[in-house]
Amino acid sequence: MSDFVNNNADDVVDAKDISVQSPGFSSVPRFTKEDNKIDAKPPAEMYKYNMKYPNIGKCVIINNKNFEESTGMSPRNGTDVDAAHAIKMFSRLGYKMQCVNDQTVKQIKELLQKVSQEDHSQSASFVCVLLSHGDEGVFYGTDKTIELKNLTGYFKGDCCKTLVGKPKLFFIQACRGNDLDGGIETDSRSVANDDSAERIPVEADFLYAYSTAPGYYSWRNTQNGSWFMQALYEMFQQYGNNLEIMQILTRVNHKVALDFESSSAIPGFSRKKQIPCIVSMLTKELYFQS
């Protein structure tokens, strides 16, 4: 329960007046009693995802290394190291792995749509690792680009019912633009509620961990793999069984930001930095151990 008291006023959106365009639009009050205050403190488990399912879930890895000439994209040497890191990392946590290489946009769409239609009722979560070239808002198949929201959209609550209320994690190693970060000097270095009739947003319970901030290049070492996946692997190896997901990813941000700097033969591309970007719509804390 909440201390919020419903005053019977209408809920509105911060946009154009939609009452004229949508005569039937109305808001259903979430609270109907005048006094919604309670003294009892909610249990801590209320704010943790239930991981006590028969299995932790499925992890899909899409690893694109080679691209059709028409795309103008060069081979992504080092990406196989990233894929191997992801396989080891999520296998260790107990995920059932499915890894595919060099997928066209059509193949990616077919794969993710098929996975979204599988029965995940006995799974606690879902993970998808996307490794490819990219630009702002788009991801490269081997033949062309597709908007990322079209790929993640297969797992929205209204499309994938058996993952409703469960964490859906996307780790995206791809460029998000053409900007370079030159850096700057510093002075220092739940208990399950399966029978509940609660309504939740279809966009809820997603987490997107991008390798870089919007608009920027994402760096990859041709021998050791991308900076982001290297840091992700190390932090999950150390903390995957005891820290909450946002704590782990904050440490990933810290490692990428401080421990990596580019070395390139291309003029203007040396001594550049990178910061990953976490976009969370999670509604609870996520610990991988049950």
Secondary structure, DSSP 4 states (H G I P E B T S, - for coil): --S----SPPP--SSS--TTT-TT-----S--SS-----SPPPGGGGB----SSEEEEEEEEE-----GGGTPPP-TTHHHHHHHHHHHHHHTTPEEEEEES--HHHHHHHHHHHHTS--TTEEEEEEEEES-EETTEEE-SSSEEEHHHHHGGGSTTT-GGGTTS-EEEEEES--SSB-B-----S------TT------TTTTEEEEESS-TTB---EETTTEEHHHHHHHHHHHHHTTTS-HHHHHHHHHHHHHHH-----SSTT-SS-B---EEEE---SB--S--
